[in-house]
Each structure stands twice: as structure tokens, then as C-alpha cells.
Amino acid sequence: MTGMTKTDGGQRFPLWRVAMWGGIAALLLLPAVAMQFTHEVAWGPEDFAFAGVLLIGAGALFELAAWKFRSLTGRLISAAVILAAVLLIWADAAVGVF
């Protein structure tokens, strides 16, 4: 197929969309799984809520940007800007860099 995945209803979803939302879900599940094996990871409900709002918000913002920018260059630039913003916010929240 041409970079698309098909559901039972005949709808088609781009693979980048499935990969993005799957990656966000995996990033949110990773600390929960790590907490089962080590005491060094100790996230509370507020940590999961913060990560969820940040990552899901970034995913939704990229969906909006991908809808607005049809060119690959526009999508890549918007993805880079959103990723940089997420990493900046995450670094500041995690260790208080700024």
C-alpha cells in the first residue's frame, strides 16, 4: 500500500498518524511499566496528567498543522518546532533548567 493503513469500515489513515499516536501512547505507558520493575521511577497521578496534557496537546497541535500545511516541508518544520517546544517544556519541568 502507499503509506496508508485501512480499517474495517473502509476508512484510510496515514501511517504517520498511526505511528505518532502510537508513539505518544508508548511514551505515556513507559513510566507506568518502569514503575513495576524499579523504585527509581516514581511518578504520581499529577506527573502522568502533565505528560498526557503535554504529549496529547502536542499531537493535536501537529494534527492541526498537518491539516493546515499540505507540503512536506511545512509539516516537517512544524513538527520540528513542536518537538523543540515539547522538549524545552519537559526539560524545564523535569530539572528546572530555566
N, CA, C and O atoms as a GROMACS GRO file, in nm:
protein
  392
    1MET      N    1   0.084  -0.118   0.000
    1MET     CA    2   0.000   0.000   0.000
    1MET      C    3   0.088   0.124   0.000
    1MET      O    4   0.209   0.114   0.017
    2THR      N    5   0.030   0.237  -0.018
    2THR     CA    6   0.106   0.360  -0.034
    2THR      C    7   0.110   0.441   0.095
    2THR      O    8   0.068   0.557   0.096
    3GLY      N    9   0.161   0.383   0.201
    3GLY     CA   10   0.175   0.458   0.325
    3GLY      C   11   0.043   0.478   0.398
    3GLY      O   12   0.032   0.568   0.482
    4MET      N   13  -0.056   0.396   0.367
    4MET     CA   14  -0.185   0.410   0.433
    4MET      C   15  -0.222   0.277   0.498
    4MET      O   16  -0.182   0.170   0.452
    5THR      N   17  -0.298   0.287   0.604
    5THR     CA   18  -0.349   0.167   0.668
    5THR      C   19  -0.502   0.173   0.660
    5THR      O   20  -0.561   0.281   0.666
    6LYS      N   21  -0.565   0.058   0.645
    6LYS     CA   22  -0.709   0.055   0.622
    6LYS      C   23  -0.779  -0.009   0.741
    6LYS      O   24  -0.734  -0.110   0.794
    7THR      N   25  -0.890   0.051   0.782
    7THR     CA   26  -0.970  -0.006   0.889
    7THR      C   27  -1.083  -0.088   0.829
    7THR      O   28  -1.099  -0.092   0.707
    8ASP      N   29  -1.161  -0.154   0.915
    8ASP     CA   30  -1.270  -0.239   0.866
    8ASP      C   31  -1.379  -0.160   0.794
    8ASP      O   32  -1.444  -0.212   0.704
    9GLY      N   33  -1.399  -0.035   0.834
    9GLY     CA   34  -1.503   0.046   0.772
    9GLY      C   35  -1.466   0.102   0.637
    9GLY      O   36  -1.545   0.174   0.575
   10GLY      N   37  -1.347   0.071   0.589
   10GLY     CA   38  -1.304   0.121   0.460
   10GLY      C   39  -1.234   0.255   0.468
   10GLY      O   40  -1.187   0.307   0.367
   11GLN      N   41  -1.225   0.312   0.589
   11GLN     CA   42  -1.154   0.439   0.606
   11GLN      C   43  -1.005   0.416   0.599
   11GLN      O   44  -0.956   0.308   0.635
   12ARG      N   45  -0.931   0.517   0.552
   12ARG     CA   46  -0.787   0.505   0.540
   12ARG      C   47  -0.721   0.608   0.630
   12ARG      O   48  -0.763   0.724   0.634
   13PHE      N   49  -0.617   0.565   0.701
   13PHE     CA   50  -0.541   0.653   0.789
   13PHE      C   51  -0.396   0.651   0.746
   13PHE      O   52  -0.340   0.544   0.721
   14PRO      N   53  -0.333   0.768   0.738
   14PRO     CA   54  -0.190   0.770   0.704
   14PRO      C   55  -0.107   0.701   0.813
   14PRO      O   56  -0.139   0.710   0.932
   15LEU      N   57  -0.003   0.633   0.771
   15LEU     CA   58   0.082   0.562   0.867
   15LEU      C   59   0.150   0.655   0.964
   15LEU      O   60   0.175   0.616   1.078
   16TRP      N   61   0.182   0.779   0.922
   16TRP     CA   62   0.248   0.873   1.013
   16TRP      C   63   0.155   0.905   1.130
   16TRP      O   64   0.202   0.926   1.242
   17ARG      N   65   0.025   0.910   1.105
   17ARG     CA   66  -0.071   0.940   1.211
   17ARG      C   67  -0.080   0.825   1.311
   17ARG      O   68  -0.082   0.847   1.432
   18VAL      N   69  -0.084   0.703   1.260
   18VAL     CA   70  -0.087   0.586   1.349
   18VAL      C   71   0.042   0.577   1.430
   18VAL      O   72   0.039   0.548   1.549
   19ALA      N   73   0.156   0.602   1.364
   19ALA     CA   74   0.285   0.598   1.433
   19ALA      C   75   0.295   0.707   1.538
   19ALA      O   76   0.348   0.683   1.647
   20MET      N   77   0.247   0.827   1.508
   20MET     CA   78   0.256   0.938   1.603
   20MET      C   79   0.173   0.909   1.728
   20MET      O   80   0.224   0.920   1.840
   21TRP      N   81   0.048   0.872   1.711
   21TRP     CA   82  -0.037   0.847   1.827
   21TRP      C   83   0.005   0.721   1.902
   21TRP      O   84  -0.008   0.713   2.024
   22GLY      N   85   0.056   0.621   1.830
   22GLY     CA   86   0.110   0.503   1.896
   22GLY      C   87   0.235   0.536   1.977
   22GLY      O   88   0.254   0.483   2.086
   23GLY      N   89   0.320   0.624   1.922
   23GLY     CA   90   0.439   0.668   1.995
   23GLY      C   91   0.404   0.746   2.120
   23GLY      O   92   0.468   0.730   2.223
   24ILE      N   93   0.303   0.831   2.110
   24ILE     CA   94   0.258   0.907   2.228
   24ILE      C   95   0.205   0.812   2.334
   24ILE      O   96   0.235   0.828   2.452
   25ALA      N   97   0.126   0.714   2.293
   25ALA     CA   98   0.074   0.616   2.389
   25ALA      C   99   0.188   0.538   2.454
   25ALA      O  100   0.186   0.512   2.574
   26ALA      N  101   0.287   0.499   2.373
   26ALA     CA  102   0.402   0.425   2.427
   26ALA      C  103   0.481   0.510   2.526
   26ALA      O  104   0.526   0.460   2.629
   27LEU      N  105   0.499   0.639   2.494
   27LEU     CA  106   0.571   0.727   2.587
   27LEU      C  107   0.496   0.744   2.719
   27LEU      O  108   0.558   0.757   2.824
   28LEU      N  109   0.364   0.744   2.714
   28LEU     CA  110   0.286   0.756   2.837
   28LEU      C  111   0.285   0.625   2.916
   28LEU      O  112   0.274   0.628   3.039
   29LEU      N  113   0.295   0.512   2.848
   29LEU     CA  114   0.296   0.383   2.917
   29LEU      C  115   0.433   0.345   2.973
   29LEU      O  116   0.443   0.268   3.068
   30LEU      N  117   0.538   0.399   2.915
   30LEU     CA  118   0.674   0.364   2.955
   30LEU      C  119   0.702   0.384   3.104
   30LEU      O  120   0.755   0.292   3.167
   31PRO      N  121   0.669   0.498   3.164
   31PRO     CA  122   0.694   0.514   3.308
   31PRO      C  123   0.608   0.420   3.392
   31PRO      O  124   0.653   0.372   3.496
   32ALA      N  125   0.486   0.394   3.348
   32ALA     CA  126   0.399   0.303   3.424
   32ALA      C  127   0.458   0.162   3.427
   32ALA      O  128   0.452   0.094   3.530
   33VAL      N  129   0.514   0.119   3.316
   33VAL     CA  130   0.578  -0.013   3.312
   33VAL      C  131   0.706  -0.013   3.394
   33VAL      O  132   0.734  -0.108   3.466
   34ALA      N  133   0.786   0.095   3.382
   34ALA     CA  134   0.912   0.104   3.456
   34ALA      C  135   0.888   0.104   3.606
   34ALA      O  136   0.971   0.052   3.681
   35MET      N  137   0.777   0.161   3.651
   35MET     CA  138   0.746   0.165   3.794
   35MET      C  139   0.722   0.025   3.851
   35MET      O  140   0.736   0.004   3.972
   36GLN      N  141   0.687  -0.069   3.766
   36GLN     CA  142   0.664  -0.206   3.811
   36GLN      C  143   0.795  -0.281   3.838
   36GLN      O  144   0.796  -0.381   3.910
   37PHE      N  145   0.904  -0.233   3.782
   37PHE     CA  146   1.032  -0.303   3.790
   37PHE      C  147   1.137  -0.232   3.874
   37PHE      O  148   1.234  -0.295   3.917
   38THR      N  149   1.121  -0.102   3.899
   38THR     CA  150   1.222  -0.030   3.975
   38THR      C  151   1.156   0.078   4.059
   38THR      O  152   1.050   0.130   4.024
   39HIS      N  153   1.220   0.110   4.170
   39HIS     CA  154   1.169   0.216   4.256
   39HIS      C  155   1.228   0.352   4.219
   39HIS      O  156   1.192   0.454   4.279
   40GLU      N  157   1.318   0.355   4.123
   40GLU     CA  158   1.379   0.480   4.080
   40GLU      C  159   1.282   0.566   3.999
   40GLU      O  160   1.297   0.688   3.991
   41VAL      N  161   1.183   0.503   3.939
   41VAL     CA  162   1.080   0.576   3.867
   41VAL      C  163   0.959   0.583   3.959
   41VAL      O  164   0.897   0.482   3.989
   42ALA      N  165   0.926   0.702   4.004
   42ALA     CA  166   0.816   0.720   4.098
   42ALA      C  167   0.727   0.834   4.051
   42ALA      O  168   0.734   0.945   4.103
   43TRP      N  169   0.645   0.806   3.953
   43TRP     CA  170   0.553   0.907   3.902
   43TRP      C  171   0.423   0.900   3.980
   43TRP      O  172   0.376   0.792   4.015
   44GLY      N  173   0.366   1.015   4.006
   44GLY     CA  174   0.235   1.024   4.067
   44GLY      C  175   0.131   1.057   3.961
   44GLY      O  176   0.164   1.076   3.844
   45PRO      N  177   0.005   1.063   4.003
   45PRO     CA  178  -0.101   1.095   3.905
   45PRO      C  179  -0.081   1.230   3.838
   45PRO      O  180  -0.115   1.247   3.721
   46GLU      N  181  -0.026   1.327   3.912
   46GLU     CA  182  -0.005   1.459   3.853
   46GLU      C  183   0.104   1.456   3.746
   46GLU      O  184   0.098   1.532   3.649
   47ASP      N  185   0.202   1.368   3.761
   47ASP     CA  186   0.306   1.354   3.659
   47ASP      C  187   0.249   1.296   3.530
   47ASP      O  188   0.282   1.342   3.420
   48PHE      N  189   0.163   1.194   3.544
   48PHE     CA  190   0.100   1.136   3.426
   48PHE      C  191   0.006   1.236   3.360
   48PHE      O  192  -0.003   1.241   3.237
   49ALA      N  193  -0.066   1.314   3.441
   49ALA     CA  194  -0.156   1.415   3.385
   49ALA      C  195  -0.077   1.521   3.308
   49ALA      O  196  -0.116   1.560   3.198
   50PHE      N  197   0.035   1.568   3.366
   50PHE     CA  198   0.118   1.667   3.299
   50PHE      C  199   0.171   1.612   3.167
   50PHE      O  200   0.163   1.678   3.064
   51ALA      N  201   0.226   1.490   3.170
   51ALA     CA  202   0.281   1.430   3.049
   51ALA      C  203   0.171   1.407   2.945
   51ALA      O  204   0.193   1.428   2.826
   52GLY      N  205   0.054   1.365   2.990
   52GLY     CA  206  -0.056   1.343   2.898
   52GLY      C  207  -0.102   1.470   2.830
   52GLY      O  208  -0.123   1.472   2.709
   53VAL      N  209  -0.118   1.577   2.909
   53VAL     CA  210  -0.160   1.705   2.850
   53VAL      C  211  -0.054   1.756   2.752
   53VAL      O  212  -0.086   1.803   2.644
   54LEU      N  213   0.073   1.745   2.792
   54LEU     CA  214   0.181   1.794   2.706
   54LEU      C  215   0.190   1.715   2.576
   54LEU      O  216   0.194   1.773   2.468
   55LEU      N  217   0.192   1.582   2.585
   55LEU     CA  218   0.210   1.499   2.466
   55LEU      C  219   0.086   1.495   2.378
   55LEU      O  220   0.096   1.503   2.255
   56ILE      N  221  -0.030   1.483   2.438
   56ILE     CA  222  -0.153   1.480   2.359
   56ILE      C  223  -0.179   1.617   2.298
   56ILE      O  224  -0.224   1.628   2.184
   57GLY      N  225  -0.149   1.723   2.373
   57GLY     CA  226  -0.162   1.857   2.318
   57GLY      C  227  -0.069   1.879   2.200
   57GLY      O  228  -0.108   1.939   2.100
   58ALA      N  229   0.055   1.831   2.211
   58ALA     CA  230   0.149   1.843   2.100
   58ALA      C  231   0.102   1.762   1.980
   58ALA      O  232   0.114   1.807   1.866
   59GLY      N  233   0.049   1.643   2.004
   59GLY     CA  234  -0.004   1.562   1.894
   59GLY      C  235  -0.121   1.629   1.825
   59GLY      O  236  -0.130   1.630   1.702
   60ALA      N  237  -0.211   1.687   1.904
   60ALA     CA  238  -0.325   1.757   1.846
   60ALA      C  239  -0.281   1.881   1.769
   60ALA      O  240  -0.335   1.912   1.663
   61LEU      N  241  -0.182   1.951   1.823
   61LEU     CA  242  -0.129   2.068   1.754
   61LEU      C  243  -0.065   2.029   1.621
   61LEU      O  244  -0.080   2.100   1.521
   62PHE      N  245   0.006   1.916   1.619
   62PHE     CA  246   0.064   1.872   1.493
   62PHE      C  247  -0.044   1.828   1.395
   62PHE      O  248  -0.031   1.851   1.275
   63GLU      N  249  -0.150   1.765   1.444
   63GLU     CA  250  -0.262   1.729   1.354
   63GLU      C  251  -0.318   1.855   1.287
   63GLU      O  252  -0.346   1.855   1.168
   64LEU      N  253  -0.333   1.961   1.366
   64LEU     CA  254  -0.381   2.087   1.311
   64LEU      C  255  -0.283   2.144   1.209
   64LEU      O  256  -0.324   2.192   1.103
   65ALA      N  257  -0.154   2.139   1.241
   65ALA     CA  258  -0.052   2.190   1.148
   65ALA      C  259  -0.048   2.106   1.021
   65ALA      O  260  -0.033   2.160   0.911
   66ALA      N  261  -0.062   1.973   1.034
   66ALA     CA  262  -0.060   1.886   0.916
   66ALA      C  263  -0.182   1.911   0.828
   66ALA      O  264  -0.174   1.897   0.706
   67TRP      N  265  -0.293   1.946   0.890
   67TRP     CA  266  -0.412   1.979   0.813
   67TRP      C  267  -0.395   2.112   0.740
   67TRP      O  268  -0.440   2.129   0.627
   68LYS      N  269  -0.329   2.206   0.807
   68LYS     CA  270  -0.310   2.339   0.750
   68LYS      C  271  -0.202   2.342   0.643
   68LYS      O  272  -0.220   2.402   0.537
   69PHE      N  273  -0.088   2.276   0.670
   69PHE     CA  274   0.024   2.272   0.576
   69PHE      C  275   0.020   2.142   0.499
   69PHE      O  276   0.040   2.035   0.557
   70ARG      N  277  -0.005   2.150   0.370
   70ARG     CA  278  -0.012   2.029   0.289
   70ARG      C  279   0.124   1.984   0.236
   70ARG      O  280   0.140   1.869   0.196
   71SER      N  281   0.221   2.074   0.235
   71SER     CA  282   0.352   2.036   0.181
   71SER      C  283   0.434   1.963   0.288
   71SER      O  284   0.417   1.985   0.408
   72LEU      N  285   0.521   1.876   0.242
   72LEU     CA  286   0.606   1.801   0.333
   72LEU      C  287   0.699   1.894   0.410
   72LEU      O  288   0.724   1.871   0.528
   73THR      N  289   0.750   1.996   0.345
   73THR     CA  290   0.840   2.091   0.411
   73THR      C  291   0.769   2.163   0.526
   73THR      O  292   0.824   2.177   0.634
   74GLY      N  293   0.648   2.208   0.502
   74GLY     CA  294   0.570   2.275   0.607
   74GLY      C  295   0.543   2.184   0.724
   74GLY      O  296   0.550   2.226   0.839
   75ARG      N  297   0.512   2.059   0.695
   75ARG     CA  298   0.486   1.961   0.802
   75ARG      C  299   0.612   1.930   0.882
   75ARG      O  300   0.607   1.918   1.004
   76LEU      N  301   0.725   1.918   0.813
   76LEU     CA  302   0.849   1.888   0.883
   76LEU      C  303   0.893   2.004   0.971
   76LEU      O  304   0.940   1.984   1.083
   77ILE      N  305   0.878   2.125   0.922
   77ILE     CA  306   0.914   2.243   1.001
   77ILE      C  307   0.823   2.255   1.123
   77ILE      O  308   0.870   2.281   1.233
   78SER      N  309   0.694   2.236   1.103
   78SER     CA  310   0.602   2.244   1.217
   78SER      C  311   0.629   2.133   1.317
   78SER      O  312   0.619   2.156   1.438
   79ALA      N  313   0.663   2.014   1.270
   79ALA     CA  314   0.696   1.904   1.361
   79ALA      C  315   0.821   1.937   1.442
   79ALA      O  316   0.827   1.909   1.561
   80ALA      N  317   0.921   1.995   1.376
   80ALA     CA  318   1.044   2.030   1.447
   80ALA      C  319   1.020   2.137   1.552
   80ALA      O  320   1.075   2.130   1.662
   81VAL      N  321   0.938   2.237   1.520
   81VAL     CA  322   0.908   2.343   1.615
   81VAL      C  323   0.830   2.289   1.734
   81VAL      O  324   0.860   2.323   1.848
   82ILE      N  325   0.730   2.205   1.708
   82ILE     CA  326   0.651   2.147   1.816
   82ILE      C  327   0.736   2.056   1.902
   82ILE      O  328   0.724   2.059   2.025
   83LEU      N  329   0.821   1.974   1.841
   83LEU     CA  330   0.909   1.886   1.917
   83LEU      C  331   1.006   1.965   2.004
   83LEU      O  332   1.030   1.929   2.119
   84ALA      N  333   1.062   2.072   1.949
   84ALA     CA  334   1.153   2.157   2.027
   84ALA      C  335   1.081   2.219   2.146
   84ALA      O  336   1.137   2.226   2.256
   85ALA      N  337   0.957   2.262   2.126
   85ALA     CA  338   0.880   2.320   2.236
   85ALA      C  339   0.850   2.216   2.343
   85ALA      O  340   0.860   2.246   2.463
   86VAL      N  341   0.814   2.096   2.302
   86VAL     CA  342   0.786   1.989   2.400
   86VAL      C  343   0.912   1.956   2.479
   86VAL      O  344   0.906   1.942   2.601
   87LEU      N  345   1.024   1.943   2.411
   87LEU     CA  346   1.149   1.912   2.482
   87LEU      C  347   1.190   2.024   2.577
   87LEU      O  348   1.241   1.997   2.685
   88LEU      N  349   1.169   2.148   2.538
   88LEU     CA  350   1.201   2.262   2.624
   88LEU      C  351   1.114   2.262   2.749
   88LEU      O  352   1.163   2.281   2.860
   89ILE      N  353   0.984   2.242   2.731
   89ILE     CA  354   0.893   2.238   2.845
   89ILE      C  355   0.925   2.119   2.935
   89ILE      O  356   0.925   2.132   3.058
   90TRP      N  357   0.952   2.003   2.875
   90TRP     CA  358   0.983   1.882   2.953
   90TRP      C  359   1.112   1.902   3.034
   90TRP      O  360   1.117   1.865   3.151
   91ALA      N  361   1.215   1.958   2.972
   91ALA     CA  362   1.342   1.980   3.042
   91ALA      C  363   1.324   2.078   3.158
   91ALA      O  364   1.382   2.059   3.265
   92ASP      N  365   1.245   2.181   3.136
   92ASP     CA  366   1.223   2.278   3.242
   92ASP      C  367   1.142   2.216   3.356
   92ASP      O  368   1.168   2.243   3.473
   93ALA      N  369   1.044   2.136   3.323
   93ALA     CA  370   0.963   2.073   3.427
   93ALA      C  371   1.040   1.964   3.502
   93ALA      O  372   1.019   1.945   3.622
   94ALA      N  373   1.127   1.892   3.433
   94ALA     CA  374   1.197   1.780   3.494
   94ALA      C  375   1.308   1.826   3.587
   94ALA      O  376   1.320   1.776   3.699
   95VAL      N  377   1.389   1.919   3.542
   95VAL     CA  378   1.505   1.959   3.623
   95VAL      C  379   1.513   2.108   3.649
   95VAL      O  380   1.607   2.154   3.714
   96GLY      N  381   1.419   2.184   3.599
   96GLY     CA  382   1.420   2.328   3.623
   96GLY      C  383   1.539   2.398   3.561
   96GLY      O  384   1.606   2.478   3.626
   97VAL      N  385   1.566   2.368   3.435
   97VAL     CA  386   1.681   2.426   3.366
   97VAL      C  387   1.668   2.578   3.357
   97VAL      O  388   1.769   2.648   3.368
   98PHE      N  389   1.549   2.629   3.338
   98PHE     CA  390   1.529   2.772   3.316
   98PHE      C  391   1.462   2.837   3.435
   98PHE      O  392   1.438   2.958   3.434
   0.00000   0.00000   0.00000
